[in-house]
Amino acid sequence: IRELGIVPHSQMPAVYASADILVHAAEGEGFPLAVQEAMASGIAVLLRKDEGYGEAVPSHALLEYEPGNEKDALDRLLNSPALRHELALKARQHAEVAWSWD
């Protein structure tokens, strides 16, 4: 686990390419750009449940956790390469359809 702090936009493709999971634990942020970027990059996303992204992302394309249960959810992803791969694939597929410029 690496906490990166602020990363220049120009370095983000390399950051996403090196990641297996994006954990987004912010409260009250709605649907953040970092989640969209991670999904478009084909990364499994762990997201706090009920943070206002409901219609933007189907629940099968990411793993949600209840506040206070983030450790269990992260352990589940860390210990299941197959689940990470499945979520990453579904996230990428969703991003290609939902956020296309076409």
Buried (B, 14 or more C-beta within 10 A) or exposed (E): EEEEEEEEEEEBEEBBEEBEBBBBEEEEBEBBEBBBBBBBBBBBBBBBBEBEBEEBBEEEBBBBBEEEEBEEBBEBBBEBEEBBEBBBEBBBEBBEEBEEEE
